[in-house]
């Protein structure tokens, strides 16, 4: 059984880091042949999730983002440990 592709990011809480995540999302979307519309929807959702993780966070914890590719599915987890 082959291991499914996974991309994991650990981002410090810095201004504009959500832009790095959208660039990674674009690469992952191209890898799994998503349409440009779907790739844009994913980027917008990730930006929103990052804002939700960053804005209310008073901690200095990093944000973890996991892109899990499994056959016909892409699962994206945004984790704020703060």
Order of alpha helices (4+ residues) and beta strands (2+ residues): beta-alpha-alpha-beta-beta
